[in-house]
Amino acid sequence: MHQNERFYDTIARFYDAENATYDDDLALYEALLDDLGRENALVVGCGTGRVLLALARLGCRVTGLDLSAPMLARVERHLDEQPDLRDRVTLVHGDARAMPVEGRFRLITVPFNTFMHFLEQADQLAVLRACRRLLADDGLLVLDLPNATDAYGAQDEDGLLVLERTFFEPESGRQVMQQSVSAIDRAAQRLNVTWIYDELDEAGIIRRTLAPLELRYIFPAEADLLLDAAGLTVLELYGDYDQGPFESGAPRMIVLAERSAEAPK
């Protein structure tokens, strides 16, 4: 098993707590649903349900796919707390490369950095081809990625210990300090990061959890070629969640694509 497959099983409760208040991308999805209609959506790599549940709250019937059972268990907990959403949500435990999901969707999103988890081109194509299969003829695919060009142009800070944030983890009742140590392999387009979670327990003892993760950067021309090979066509390329232009200095690379007339290559 690759370390990425173990990563979210290890940090599910931390991930849920640290991302609980992040909502920068939600206005974009609401705007897209206003155009597409709120018939149905698929969230590939739904995690603990941040985007998934937001779409459900907007009145959309939404399916969430994730490889991590502990992450999906967190979604179930949230649904127990928000039972009015349960009829709109379907959860599927599985691998996005095989995409064990049925139906056709008006909106498919691979949200915040999720597509970076697919490290090999064959895996990326498998995911995109599966998304094409499930995308309605008038549907929209969204890939939300960081702007890799800026990451490559940034000063090399490999090996530095960075304090990311502190947050309260409600399950344990403890304050958690999250740090990271990362390195970029620019030739391989890989980001290797170890997340460090330090919890101070009731006895004053720090309990540390280490969670390594490997991600792959994707550039705009590369994304265009991958989508074309998967039978998809780029409609828009945004640099932020306000649908600003993708350019140098933009924080994100948000790709909007539709099914092309030609079958996957």
PyRosetta script that sets phi, psi and omega in degrees:
from pyrosetta import init, pose_from_sequence

init()
pose = pose_from_sequence("MHQNERFYDTIARFYDAENATYDDDLALYEALLDDLGRENALVVGCGTGRVLLALARLGCRVTGLDLSAPMLARVERHLDEQPDLRDRVTLVHGDARAMPVEGRFRLITVPFNTFMHFLEQADQLAVLRACRRLLADDGLLVLDLPNATDAYGAQDEDGLLVLERTFFEPESGRQVMQQSVSAIDRAAQRLNVTWIYDELDEAGIIRRTLAPLELRYIFPAEADLLLDAAGLTVLELYGDYDQGPFESGAPRMIVLAERSAEAPK")
pose.set_psi(1, 130.4)
pose.set_omega(1, 177.5)
pose.set_phi(2, -69.4)
pose.set_psi(2, 149.9)
pose.set_omega(2, -177.6)
pose.set_phi(3, -57.9)
pose.set_psi(3, -30.0)
pose.set_omega(3, 179.3)
pose.set_phi(4, -62.5)
pose.set_psi(4, -33.7)
pose.set_omega(4, -178.8)
pose.set_phi(5, -72.0)
pose.set_psi(5, -26.7)
pose.set_omega(5, 177.6)
pose.set_phi(6, -85.4)
pose.set_psi(6, -22.6)
pose.set_omega(6, -169.3)
pose.set_phi(7, -55.0)
pose.set_psi(7, -53.4)
pose.set_omega(7, -174.0)
pose.set_phi(8, -74.9)
pose.set_psi(8, -25.8)
pose.set_omega(8, 172.4)
pose.set_phi(9, -62.9)
pose.set_psi(9, -33.9)
pose.set_omega(9, -177.8)
pose.set_phi(10, -75.4)
pose.set_psi(10, -39.4)
pose.set_omega(10, -168.3)
pose.set_phi(11, -114.3)
pose.set_psi(11, 18.8)
pose.set_omega(11, -173.6)
pose.set_phi(12, -53.7)
pose.set_psi(12, -46.4)
pose.set_omega(12, -176.5)
pose.set_phi(13, -69.8)
pose.set_psi(13, -34.0)
pose.set_omega(13, 175.6)
pose.set_phi(14, -66.9)
pose.set_psi(14, -45.9)
pose.set_omega(14, -177.8)
pose.set_phi(15, -58.6)
pose.set_psi(15, -43.8)
pose.set_omega(15, -179.6)
pose.set_phi(16, -60.1)
pose.set_psi(16, -45.7)
pose.set_omega(16, -176.8)
pose.set_phi(17, -72.0)
pose.set_psi(17, -41.3)
pose.set_omega(17, -174.7)
pose.set_phi(18, -71.4)
pose.set_psi(18, -24.7)
pose.set_omega(18, -178.1)
pose.set_phi(19, -104.5)
pose.set_psi(19, 6.1)
pose.set_omega(19, -172.6)
pose.set_phi(20, -58.8)
pose.set_psi(20, -34.7)
pose.set_omega(20, -174.7)
pose.set_phi(21, -103.7)
pose.set_psi(21, 3.9)
pose.set_omega(21, -179.2)
pose.set_phi(22, -77.8)
pose.set_psi(22, 122.4)
pose.set_omega(22, -177.9)
pose.set_phi(23, -140.3)
pose.set_psi(23, 17.5)
pose.set_omega(23, -175.0)
pose.set_phi(24, -57.5)
pose.set_psi(24, -34.5)
pose.set_omega(24, -174.2)
pose.set_phi(25, -89.2)
pose.set_psi(25, -8.9)
pose.set_omega(25, -170.1)
pose.set_phi(26, -70.8)
pose.set_psi(26, -32.5)
pose.set_omega(26, 178.9)
pose.set_phi(27, -64.9)
pose.set_psi(27, -33.6)
pose.set_omega(27, 177.3)
pose.set_phi(28, -63.2)
pose.set_psi(28, -46.7)
pose.set_omega(28, -179.8)
pose.set_phi(29, -64.3)
pose.set_psi(29, -37.0)
pose.set_omega(29, 177.8)
pose.set_phi(30, -63.6)
pose.set_psi(30, -42.1)
pose.set_omega(30, 178.5)
pose.set_phi(31, -63.8)
pose.set_psi(31, -39.9)
pose.set_omega(31, 179.3)
pose.set_phi(32, -66.3)
pose.set_psi(32, -40.2)
pose.set_omega(32, 178.3)
pose.set_phi(33, -66.8)
pose.set_psi(33, -31.4)
pose.set_omega(33, 176.7)
pose.set_phi(34, -61.5)
pose.set_psi(34, -34.7)
pose.set_omega(34, 179.6)
pose.set_phi(35, -82.6)
pose.set_psi(35, -39.0)
pose.set_omega(35, -173.8)
pose.set_phi(36, -85.0)
pose.set_psi(36, -23.4)
pose.set_omega(36, -167.9)
pose.set_phi(37, 91.8)
pose.set_psi(37, 163.3)
pose.set_omega(37, -172.6)
pose.set_phi(38, -110.5)
pose.set_psi(38, 37.3)
pose.set_omega(38, -177.4)
pose.set_phi(39, -66.2)
pose.set_psi(39, -57.6)
pose.set_omega(39, 179.4)
pose.set_phi(40, -163.9)
pose.set_psi(40, 160.5)
pose.set_omega(40, -179.5)
pose.set_phi(41, -150.5)
pose.set_psi(41, 157.6)
pose.set_omega(41, 175.9)
pose.set_phi(42, -126.6)
pose.set_psi(42, 129.2)
pose.set_omega(42, 176.0)
pose.set_phi(43, -109.1)
pose.set_psi(43, 112.4)
pose.set_omega(43, -178.8)
pose.set_phi(44, -90.3)
pose.set_psi(44, 116.6)
pose.set_omega(44, -172.4)
pose.set_phi(45, 79.2)
pose.set_psi(45, 58.7)
pose.set_omega(45, -172.4)
pose.set_phi(46, -76.3)
pose.set_psi(46, -14.0)
pose.set_omega(46, 177.9)
pose.set_phi(47, 59.4)
pose.set_psi(47, -133.3)
pose.set_omega(47, -179.2)
pose.set_phi(48, -90.5)
pose.set_psi(48, 7.0)
pose.set_omega(48, 167.8)
pose.set_phi(49, 100.5)
pose.set_psi(49, 14.8)
pose.set_omega(49, -176.7)
pose.set_phi(50, -57.5)
pose.set_psi(50, -56.9)
pose.set_omega(50, 179.7)
pose.set_phi(51, -72.5)
pose.set_psi(51, -42.1)
pose.set_omega(51, -178.7)
pose.set_phi(52, -53.1)
pose.set_psi(52, -51.9)
pose.set_omega(52, -176.3)
pose.set_phi(53, -71.7)
pose.set_psi(53, -30.4)
pose.set_omega(53, 176.2)
pose.set_phi(54, -64.2)
pose.set_psi(54, -41.5)
pose.set_omega(54, 177.6)
pose.set_phi(55, -65.5)
pose.set_psi(55, -39.2)
pose.set_omega(55, 177.5)
pose.set_phi(56, -63.3)
pose.set_psi(56, -39.1)
pose.set_omega(56, 179.0)
pose.set_phi(57, -65.5)
pose.set_psi(57, -24.1)
pose.set_omega(57, 176.9)
pose.set_phi(58, -81.5)
pose.set_psi(58, 0.9)
pose.set_omega(58, 177.0)
pose.set_phi(59, 95.3)
pose.set_psi(59, 9.4)
pose.set_omega(59, -177.5)
pose.set_phi(60, -89.7)
pose.set_psi(60, 140.0)
pose.set_omega(60, 168.0)
pose.set_phi(61, -79.6)
pose.set_psi(61, 124.4)
pose.set_omega(61, -168.9)
pose.set_phi(62, -134.7)
pose.set_psi(62, 137.9)
pose.set_omega(62, 175.3)
pose.set_phi(63, -108.5)
pose.set_psi(63, 134.5)
pose.set_omega(63, 178.3)
pose.set_phi(64, -116.8)
pose.set_psi(64, 129.5)
pose.set_omega(64, 178.3)
pose.set_phi(65, -114.4)
pose.set_psi(65, 133.2)
pose.set_omega(65, 175.0)
pose.set_phi(66, -152.7)
pose.set_psi(66, 149.7)
pose.set_omega(66, -179.7)
pose.set_phi(67, -84.2)
pose.set_psi(67, -18.1)
pose.set_omega(67, -175.3)
pose.set_phi(68, -97.4)
pose.set_psi(68, 114.9)
pose.set_omega(68, 177.2)
pose.set_phi(69, -62.8)
pose.set_psi(69, -40.9)
pose.set_omega(69, 177.5)
pose.set_phi(70, -62.4)
pose.set_psi(70, -32.7)
pose.set_omega(70, 176.9)
pose.set_phi(71, -67.9)
pose.set_psi(71, -43.3)
pose.set_omega(71, 178.3)
pose.set_phi(72, -65.0)
pose.set_psi(72, -33.0)
pose.set_omega(72, 176.6)
pose.set_phi(73, -62.4)
pose.set_psi(73, -32.7)
pose.set_omega(73, 176.2)
pose.set_phi(74, -67.6)
pose.set_psi(74, -37.4)
pose.set_omega(74, 176.0)
pose.set_phi(75, -61.2)
pose.set_psi(75, -43.1)
pose.set_omega(75, 179.5)
pose.set_phi(76, -58.8)
pose.set_psi(76, -40.2)
pose.set_omega(76, 178.2)
pose.set_phi(77, -61.8)
pose.set_psi(77, -42.7)
pose.set_omega(77, 179.0)
pose.set_phi(78, -64.5)
pose.set_psi(78, -36.7)
pose.set_omega(78, 178.3)
pose.set_phi(79, -68.0)
pose.set_psi(79, -33.3)
pose.set_omega(79, 174.7)
pose.set_phi(80, -62.4)
pose.set_psi(80, -33.8)
pose.set_omega(80, 180.0)
pose.set_phi(81, -81.5)
pose.set_psi(81, -21.6)
pose.set_omega(81, -179.6)
pose.set_phi(82, -128.2)
pose.set_psi(82, 65.9)
pose.set_omega(82, -171.5)
pose.set_phi(83, -62.5)
pose.set_psi(83, -20.8)
pose.set_omega(83, 178.7)
pose.set_phi(84, -66.7)
pose.set_psi(84, -16.3)
pose.set_omega(84, 179.7)
pose.set_phi(85, -90.5)
pose.set_psi(85, -15.4)
pose.set_omega(85, -168.6)
pose.set_phi(86, -60.2)
pose.set_psi(86, -37.2)
pose.set_omega(86, -178.4)
pose.set_phi(87, -68.2)
pose.set_psi(87, -16.8)
pose.set_omega(87, -178.8)
pose.set_phi(88, -96.2)
pose.set_psi(88, -5.5)
pose.set_omega(88, -171.4)
pose.set_phi(89, -117.1)
pose.set_psi(89, 131.4)
pose.set_omega(89, 172.1)
pose.set_phi(90, -121.6)
pose.set_psi(90, 129.8)
pose.set_omega(90, -179.9)
pose.set_phi(91, -110.0)
pose.set_psi(91, 137.1)
pose.set_omega(91, 179.7)
pose.set_phi(92, -128.9)
pose.set_psi(92, 125.8)
pose.set_omega(92, 176.5)
pose.set_phi(93, -92.5)
pose.set_psi(93, 115.0)
pose.set_omega(93, -178.7)
pose.set_phi(94, 176.8)
pose.set_psi(94, 177.2)
pose.set_omega(94, -175.6)
pose.set_phi(95, -93.1)
pose.set_psi(95, 129.0)
pose.set_omega(95, -178.5)
pose.set_phi(96, -64.2)
pose.set_psi(96, -22.9)
pose.set_omega(96, 178.8)
pose.set_phi(97, -69.1)
pose.set_psi(97, -29.0)
pose.set_omega(97, 176.4)
pose.set_phi(98, -96.2)
pose.set_psi(98, -26.2)
pose.set_omega(98, 176.9)
pose.set_phi(99, 48.5)
pose.set_psi(99, 70.2)
pose.set_omega(99, -179.0)
pose.set_phi(100, -77.6)
pose.set_psi(100, 60.6)
pose.set_omega(100, -176.3)
pose.set_phi(101, -128.5)
pose.set_psi(101, 143.1)
pose.set_omega(101, 177.9)
pose.set_phi(102, -110.8)
pose.set_psi(102, 157.0)
pose.set_omega(102, 175.4)
pose.set_phi(103, 106.3)
pose.set_psi(103, -179.3)
pose.set_omega(103, 176.2)
pose.set_phi(104, -126.9)
pose.set_psi(104, 143.5)
pose.set_omega(104, -170.6)
pose.set_phi(105, -126.3)
pose.set_psi(105, 139.5)
pose.set_omega(105, 176.6)
pose.set_phi(106, -73.9)
pose.set_psi(106, -33.9)
pose.set_omega(106, 178.2)
pose.set_phi(107, -129.3)
pose.set_psi(107, 126.7)
pose.set_omega(107, 169.7)
pose.set_phi(108, -122.5)
pose.set_psi(108, 126.6)
pose.set_omega(108, 176.9)
pose.set_phi(109, -123.5)
pose.set_psi(109, 138.4)
pose.set_omega(109, 168.4)
pose.set_phi(110, -109.4)
pose.set_psi(110, 90.2)
pose.set_omega(110, -163.7)
pose.set_phi(111, -75.3)
pose.set_psi(111, -173.8)
pose.set_omega(111, -172.2)
pose.set_phi(112, -18.5)
pose.set_psi(112, 96.8)
pose.set_omega(112, 172.5)
pose.set_phi(113, 68.7)
pose.set_psi(113, 0.7)
pose.set_omega(113, -173.9)
pose.set_phi(114, -60.8)
pose.set_psi(114, -38.8)
pose.set_omega(114, -177.3)
pose.set_phi(115, -64.0)
pose.set_psi(115, -20.0)
pose.set_omega(115, 178.2)
pose.set_phi(116, -67.2)
pose.set_psi(116, -16.5)
pose.set_omega(116, -178.0)
pose.set_phi(117, -73.6)
pose.set_psi(117, -16.1)
pose.set_omega(117, -180.0)
pose.set_phi(118, -91.2)
pose.set_psi(118, 105.8)
pose.set_omega(118, -165.2)
pose.set_phi(119, -86.8)
pose.set_psi(119, -21.1)
pose.set_omega(119, -177.3)
pose.set_phi(120, -111.8)
pose.set_psi(120, 147.5)
pose.set_omega(120, -178.5)
pose.set_phi(121, -59.5)
pose.set_psi(121, -37.7)
pose.set_omega(121, 178.8)
pose.set_phi(122, -61.3)
pose.set_psi(122, -38.2)
pose.set_omega(122, 178.7)
pose.set_phi(123, -70.1)
pose.set_psi(123, -41.5)
pose.set_omega(123, 178.1)
pose.set_phi(124, -59.9)
pose.set_psi(124, -44.6)
pose.set_omega(124, 179.8)
pose.set_phi(125, -65.5)
pose.set_psi(125, -38.7)
pose.set_omega(125, 178.9)
pose.set_phi(126, -60.7)
pose.set_psi(126, -42.8)
pose.set_omega(126, 179.2)
pose.set_phi(127, -64.7)
pose.set_psi(127, -46.8)
pose.set_omega(127, -177.3)
pose.set_phi(128, -66.3)
pose.set_psi(128, -39.1)
pose.set_omega(128, 177.9)
pose.set_phi(129, -66.2)
pose.set_psi(129, -37.0)
pose.set_omega(129, 176.6)
pose.set_phi(130, -66.4)
pose.set_psi(130, -38.9)
pose.set_omega(130, 176.9)
pose.set_phi(131, -63.2)
pose.set_psi(131, -41.0)
pose.set_omega(131, 178.5)
pose.set_phi(132, -61.1)
pose.set_psi(132, -42.3)
pose.set_omega(132, -179.7)
pose.set_phi(133, -59.0)
pose.set_psi(133, -35.2)
pose.set_omega(133, -175.0)
pose.set_phi(134, -93.6)
pose.set_psi(134, -9.5)
pose.set_omega(134, -175.3)
pose.set_phi(135, -81.9)
pose.set_psi(135, 131.4)
pose.set_omega(135, 175.6)
pose.set_phi(136, -62.6)
pose.set_psi(136, 157.0)
pose.set_omega(136, -178.2)
pose.set_phi(137, -58.3)
pose.set_psi(137, -32.7)
pose.set_omega(137, 178.2)
pose.set_phi(138, -106.6)
pose.set_psi(138, 23.1)
pose.set_omega(138, -177.1)
pose.set_phi(139, -89.1)
pose.set_psi(139, 176.9)
pose.set_omega(139, -175.3)
pose.set_phi(140, -135.1)
pose.set_psi(140, 132.7)
pose.set_omega(140, 173.2)
pose.set_phi(141, -104.1)
pose.set_psi(141, 134.3)
pose.set_omega(141, 178.9)
pose.set_phi(142, -120.6)
pose.set_psi(142, 124.2)
pose.set_omega(142, 170.9)
pose.set_phi(143, -111.5)
pose.set_psi(143, 121.0)
pose.set_omega(143, -178.3)
pose.set_phi(144, -109.3)
pose.set_psi(144, 109.2)
pose.set_omega(144, -173.8)
pose.set_phi(145, -130.7)
pose.set_psi(145, 159.9)
pose.set_omega(145, 173.0)
pose.set_phi(146, -74.4)
pose.set_psi(146, 159.9)
pose.set_omega(146, 174.9)
pose.set_phi(147, -76.6)
pose.set_psi(147, 100.3)
pose.set_omega(147, -175.6)
pose.set_phi(148, -66.3)
pose.set_psi(148, -28.4)
pose.set_omega(148, -177.4)
pose.set_phi(149, -62.3)
pose.set_psi(149, -36.7)
pose.set_omega(149, 179.4)
pose.set_phi(150, -74.0)
pose.set_psi(150, -34.9)
pose.set_omega(150, 177.4)
pose.set_phi(151, -62.4)
pose.set_psi(151, -36.8)
pose.set_omega(151, -179.9)
pose.set_phi(152, -75.1)
pose.set_psi(152, -28.0)
pose.set_omega(152, -179.2)
pose.set_phi(153, -87.1)
pose.set_psi(153, -10.7)
pose.set_omega(153, -177.5)
pose.set_phi(154, -71.0)
pose.set_psi(154, 156.5)
pose.set_omega(154, 176.3)
pose.set_phi(155, -60.9)
pose.set_psi(155, 139.2)
pose.set_omega(155, -177.7)
pose.set_phi(156, -69.4)
pose.set_psi(156, 118.0)
pose.set_omega(156, 179.6)
pose.set_phi(157, -122.0)
pose.set_psi(157, 29.8)
pose.set_omega(157, -178.6)
pose.set_phi(158, -56.7)
pose.set_psi(158, 134.8)
pose.set_omega(158, 173.3)
pose.set_phi(159, 87.0)
pose.set_psi(159, -4.2)
pose.set_omega(159, 179.4)
pose.set_phi(160, -79.3)
pose.set_psi(160, 141.0)
pose.set_omega(160, 175.1)
pose.set_phi(161, -85.5)
pose.set_psi(161, 121.0)
pose.set_omega(161, -174.8)
pose.set_phi(162, -117.2)
pose.set_psi(162, 128.7)
pose.set_omega(162, 172.7)
pose.set_phi(163, -79.9)
pose.set_psi(163, 115.6)
pose.set_omega(163, -177.5)
pose.set_phi(164, -85.5)
pose.set_psi(164, -50.0)
pose.set_omega(164, -177.2)
pose.set_phi(165, -172.8)
pose.set_psi(165, 164.1)
pose.set_omega(165, 166.0)
pose.set_phi(166, -119.3)
pose.set_psi(166, 145.1)
pose.set_omega(166, -178.8)
pose.set_phi(167, -152.8)
pose.set_psi(167, 162.5)
pose.set_omega(167, 179.0)
pose.set_phi(168, -94.3)
pose.set_psi(168, 127.7)
pose.set_omega(168, 178.5)
pose.set_phi(169, -101.7)
pose.set_psi(169, 106.4)
pose.set_omega(169, -169.0)
pose.set_phi(170, -67.2)
pose.set_psi(170, -26.3)
pose.set_omega(170, -177.8)
pose.set_phi(171, -65.3)
pose.set_psi(171, -43.0)
pose.set_omega(171, 179.4)
pose.set_phi(172, -92.2)
pose.set_psi(172, -19.3)
pose.set_omega(172, -175.1)
pose.set_phi(173, 75.9)
pose.set_psi(173, 19.0)
pose.set_omega(173, -174.6)
pose.set_phi(174, -110.3)
pose.set_psi(174, 151.2)
pose.set_omega(174, 170.3)
pose.set_phi(175, -79.3)
pose.set_psi(175, 137.2)
pose.set_omega(175, -178.8)
pose.set_phi(176, -121.0)
pose.set_psi(176, 132.9)
pose.set_omega(176, 173.3)
pose.set_phi(177, -104.4)
pose.set_psi(177, 119.6)
pose.set_omega(177, -178.5)
pose.set_phi(178, -103.3)
pose.set_psi(178, 126.9)
pose.set_omega(178, 177.9)
pose.set_phi(179, -127.7)
pose.set_psi(179, 169.2)
pose.set_omega(179, 178.1)
pose.set_phi(180, -147.5)
pose.set_psi(180, 151.8)
pose.set_omega(180, 170.2)
pose.set_phi(181, -129.8)
pose.set_psi(181, 126.1)
pose.set_omega(181, -174.1)
pose.set_phi(182, -137.0)
pose.set_psi(182, 161.7)
pose.set_omega(182, 176.2)
pose.set_phi(183, -149.0)
pose.set_psi(183, 139.8)
pose.set_omega(183, 178.8)
pose.set_phi(184, -105.7)
pose.set_psi(184, 126.7)
pose.set_omega(184, 168.9)
pose.set_phi(185, -96.1)
pose.set_psi(185, 95.6)
pose.set_omega(185, -172.4)
pose.set_phi(186, -67.8)
pose.set_psi(186, -31.1)
pose.set_omega(186, 178.8)
pose.set_phi(187, -67.0)
pose.set_psi(187, -39.5)
pose.set_omega(187, -178.5)
pose.set_phi(188, -91.5)
pose.set_psi(188, -4.5)
pose.set_omega(188, -177.2)
pose.set_phi(189, 60.8)
pose.set_psi(189, 34.3)
pose.set_omega(189, -176.3)
pose.set_phi(190, -111.6)
pose.set_psi(190, 138.8)
pose.set_omega(190, 169.9)
pose.set_phi(191, -109.7)
pose.set_psi(191, 119.4)
pose.set_omega(191, 176.1)
pose.set_phi(192, -106.7)
pose.set_psi(192, 117.3)
pose.set_omega(192, -176.4)
pose.set_phi(193, -130.7)
pose.set_psi(193, 138.5)
pose.set_omega(193, 171.3)
pose.set_phi(194, -110.8)
pose.set_psi(194, 118.1)
pose.set_omega(194, 176.5)
pose.set_phi(195, -87.9)
pose.set_psi(195, 137.3)
pose.set_omega(195, -176.8)
pose.set_phi(196, -122.2)
pose.set_psi(196, 119.7)
pose.set_omega(196, 179.2)
pose.set_phi(197, -113.7)
pose.set_psi(197, 116.4)
pose.set_omega(197, 178.9)
pose.set_phi(198, -108.6)
pose.set_psi(198, 122.3)
pose.set_omega(198, 178.0)
pose.set_phi(199, -113.6)
pose.set_psi(199, 136.1)
pose.set_omega(199, 175.2)
pose.set_phi(200, -98.0)
pose.set_psi(200, 114.4)
pose.set_omega(200, -176.9)
pose.set_phi(201, -86.2)
pose.set_psi(201, -177.2)
pose.set_omega(201, -174.0)
pose.set_phi(202, -65.6)
pose.set_psi(202, -23.7)
pose.set_omega(202, 179.9)
pose.set_phi(203, -89.8)
pose.set_psi(203, 3.3)
pose.set_omega(203, -179.3)
pose.set_phi(204, 81.7)
pose.set_psi(204, 13.6)
pose.set_omega(204, 179.8)
pose.set_phi(205, -96.0)
pose.set_psi(205, 133.1)
pose.set_omega(205, 177.3)
pose.set_phi(206, -83.6)
pose.set_psi(206, 125.5)
pose.set_omega(206, 176.7)
pose.set_phi(207, -107.5)
pose.set_psi(207, 121.4)
pose.set_omega(207, -172.7)
pose.set_phi(208, -108.2)
pose.set_psi(208, 134.3)
pose.set_omega(208, 173.3)
pose.set_phi(209, -116.9)
pose.set_psi(209, 125.7)
pose.set_omega(209, 177.1)
pose.set_phi(210, -106.4)
pose.set_psi(210, 133.5)
pose.set_omega(210, -176.9)
pose.set_phi(211, -140.3)
pose.set_psi(211, 99.5)
pose.set_omega(211, 177.9)
pose.set_phi(212, -77.7)
pose.set_psi(212, 148.3)
pose.set_omega(212, -178.8)
pose.set_phi(213, -146.7)
pose.set_psi(213, 141.2)
pose.set_omega(213, 177.5)
pose.set_phi(214, -119.7)
pose.set_psi(214, 130.5)
pose.set_omega(214, -178.1)
pose.set_phi(215, -129.7)
pose.set_psi(215, 158.5)
pose.set_omega(215, -179.4)
pose.set_phi(216, -121.7)
pose.set_psi(216, 126.5)
pose.set_omega(216, 175.9)
pose.set_phi(217, -74.7)
pose.set_psi(217, 147.5)
pose.set_omega(217, 179.0)
pose.set_phi(218, -130.1)
pose.set_psi(218, 133.2)
pose.set_omega(218, -178.4)
pose.set_phi(219, -98.2)
pose.set_psi(219, 160.9)
pose.set_omega(219, -173.7)
pose.set_phi(220, -59.9)
pose.set_psi(220, -45.5)
pose.set_omega(220, -179.9)
pose.set_phi(221, -64.9)
pose.set_psi(221, -35.8)
pose.set_omega(221, 177.6)
pose.set_phi(222, -65.6)
pose.set_psi(222, -42.9)
pose.set_omega(222, 178.0)
pose.set_phi(223, -61.1)
pose.set_psi(223, -41.1)
pose.set_omega(223, 179.4)
pose.set_phi(224, -61.0)
pose.set_psi(224, -43.8)
pose.set_omega(224, 179.8)
pose.set_phi(225, -67.4)
pose.set_psi(225, -42.3)
pose.set_omega(225, 179.0)
pose.set_phi(226, -61.8)
pose.set_psi(226, -44.6)
pose.set_omega(226, -179.6)
pose.set_phi(227, -65.1)
pose.set_psi(227, -41.4)
pose.set_omega(227, 178.4)
pose.set_phi(228, -61.4)
pose.set_psi(228, -43.4)
pose.set_omega(228, 179.8)
pose.set_phi(229, -65.2)
pose.set_psi(229, -25.4)
pose.set_omega(229, 179.8)
pose.set_phi(230, -90.3)
pose.set_psi(230, 1.6)
pose.set_omega(230, 179.8)
pose.set_phi(231, 82.2)
pose.set_psi(231, 32.4)
pose.set_omega(231, -179.7)
pose.set_phi(232, -127.3)
pose.set_psi(232, 153.3)
pose.set_omega(232, -177.8)
pose.set_phi(233, -124.4)
pose.set_psi(233, 131.7)
pose.set_omega(233, 178.8)
pose.set_phi(234, -71.5)
pose.set_psi(234, 128.0)
pose.set_omega(234, 175.6)
pose.set_phi(235, -97.8)
pose.set_psi(235, -44.3)
pose.set_omega(235, -177.3)
pose.set_phi(236, -143.1)
pose.set_psi(236, 153.3)
pose.set_omega(236, 174.1)
pose.set_phi(237, -135.0)
pose.set_psi(237, 109.8)
pose.set_omega(237, -177.2)
pose.set_phi(238, -103.2)
pose.set_psi(238, 154.5)
pose.set_omega(238, 178.7)
pose.set_phi(239, -104.5)
pose.set_psi(239, -4.2)
pose.set_omega(239, 178.2)
pose.set_phi(240, -160.3)
pose.set_psi(240, 176.4)
pose.set_omega(240, -176.1)
pose.set_phi(241, -78.0)
pose.set_psi(241, -8.2)
pose.set_omega(241, 174.4)
pose.set_phi(242, -90.7)
pose.set_psi(242, 11.7)
pose.set_omega(242, 179.0)
pose.set_phi(243, 65.3)
pose.set_psi(243, 32.1)
pose.set_omega(243, 173.3)
pose.set_phi(244, -74.1)
pose.set_psi(244, 166.7)
pose.set_omega(244, -176.1)
pose.set_phi(245, -68.7)
pose.set_psi(245, 148.2)
pose.set_omega(245, 172.4)
pose.set_phi(246, -80.4)
pose.set_psi(246, 120.7)
pose.set_omega(246, -177.3)
pose.set_phi(247, -157.9)
pose.set_psi(247, 172.7)
pose.set_omega(247, 177.7)
pose.set_phi(248, -57.7)
pose.set_psi(248, 131.8)
pose.set_omega(248, -178.9)
pose.set_phi(249, 93.4)
pose.set_psi(249, -12.5)
pose.set_omega(249, 176.8)
pose.set_phi(250, -68.0)
pose.set_psi(250, 139.5)
pose.set_omega(250, -176.1)
pose.set_phi(251, -74.9)
pose.set_psi(251, -27.1)
pose.set_omega(251, -172.9)
pose.set_phi(252, -126.5)
pose.set_psi(252, 164.5)
pose.set_omega(252, 168.1)
pose.set_phi(253, -127.2)
pose.set_psi(253, 98.0)
pose.set_omega(253, -175.3)
pose.set_phi(254, -105.3)
pose.set_psi(254, 113.4)
pose.set_omega(254, -174.9)
pose.set_phi(255, -101.6)
pose.set_psi(255, 126.6)
pose.set_omega(255, 172.8)
pose.set_phi(256, -110.2)
pose.set_psi(256, 127.3)
pose.set_omega(256, -175.4)
pose.set_phi(257, -137.3)
pose.set_psi(257, 157.6)
pose.set_omega(257, 176.1)
pose.set_phi(258, -129.3)
pose.set_psi(258, 167.5)
pose.set_omega(258, 175.2)
pose.set_phi(259, -64.6)
pose.set_psi(259, 132.8)
pose.set_omega(259, 172.2)
pose.set_phi(260, -88.3)
pose.set_psi(260, 164.2)
pose.set_omega(260, -178.8)
pose.set_phi(261, -67.6)
pose.set_psi(261, -30.5)
pose.set_omega(261, -177.5)
pose.set_phi(262, -83.7)
pose.set_psi(262, 146.4)
pose.set_omega(262, 177.4)
pose.set_phi(263, -70.3)
pose.set_psi(263, 160.3)
pose.set_omega(263, 176.6)
pose.set_phi(264, -54.6)
pose.set_psi(264, 147.1)
pose.set_omega(264, -178.5)
pose.set_phi(265, -84.4)
pose.dump_pdb("model.pdb")
